[in-house]
């Protein structure tokens, strides 16, 4: 079943955000990851916190998402994100019957 990474990201440097995005695209390919949504603005239907930017990435499985996150292919981009952004990420597994 598919796994979905949902990321809330607050960038502190717009140029680094752009550089990160281009790095991430290449890192996703070996893990069959693809963006479903990314960017701003996002709006809140319920609750008190409005995220600065949101992204959703689909992987074939949650294991693919985890392996990508820990991979050498993503390591350089991860360093950029960790240095220039505050993030909250979750991975959820698709549970819908088809």
ABEGO torsion letter per residue (X at the ends): XBBBBBBBBBBABAAAAAAAAAAAAAAAAAAGBBBABBEOBBBBABEABBBABBBBBBBABAAAAAAAAABAAAAAAAAAAAAABBBBBBBBBBABBX
